[in-house]
Amino acid sequence: MLKNIQQINVVIFLSDGAPDDTDDDALRADYISKLSDKDTIVYTIGYDVAINSEAYNMLVTVAGSADNTYLSGVNDLMEIFDQINTDIQDKKEPIQTEEGVAEIGNEIYADSKHTIKFIINKGKENSTTKEYESIPAAKASGYLVEDSDGFHVNASKFEPGDTIEFIYYKSVN
């Protein structure tokens, strides 16, 4: 069974939330629209902001919902970042297939900080991880293949009964 876990695009915006002379509603709306077009989740953290204030309402608008808006004092930031991390991890639902093909598409990215990983039999005694810092390296391994439809995991590289977790980064243009 193949598991394809796609990385999630996230922006965490920390602000006092208070508009100033340089605040531009149209520019802010444009940024929010562009992030939305890229399927980016936005979290806002209001530092020393009161709930239901003008600053709070602006942060909710930027985040897209009150669920993604946090209020913080100096001692709360680590706890808030932990909550956001947990929320992000909960949103990463694997796509599973029994047919032996995990279709990825063409929007894949890799470098030394954003590696392509194949975790085989995770949590089992025979668990192994294959990690690649570039698309050509992953293709050369035979684990990643490319055709006219985009990239795919090469299921023939694995044994029957193997579980495969595939982790990659989606390119953002």
Steps between C-alpha positions, in 0.01 A plus 500: 500500500638840407449808714556837340526778760516839336665788678277791596574865423471709817556864593511606866449872539593662834378853557371744755211520252475873525470676164744784445551773240647249252209256528342433161173302494522435124859372524407277795202360308729432201748307719219300660362415156840388371555278804154351457571430132806298609297296754701656780373479856549828686529520878513833680630569847393824659760615749336693783172529305157503664230265371234667284715812458563659159847343503355156581243528221777592252699190607193278455453645151863424410477144640165436337343379825510546876613134525835601347539811714682490833550766764828510686701658772875459525476169689246334268687489170658155534166345599328668204766378257454149642121528446553618142745217435249246631228652281725480193589137571130416540429647155759276331281211400664236287356403166502121484477278199468126457568520127876545534527852360527819700455781253679815603462733203757747373527741795779337699805667652816377669824641641723435801240641741192368319577138432296232329456205740380145464442337839455128453328292771501787752501379859591145407827320562590510131425872464721697259503857378617618158562874485592712196605865473403534134245371254772355271644302795156362591438407136844336472413281799204361309260580786367808322400483134381767261284475192273733303248502789758612755680321782404165654634267768640187335316225687707229331796601721320367808404159632138381532372602842739794538353824627648808337475853628603754238576856615569784261466875463265656251656779297337841533519727198 
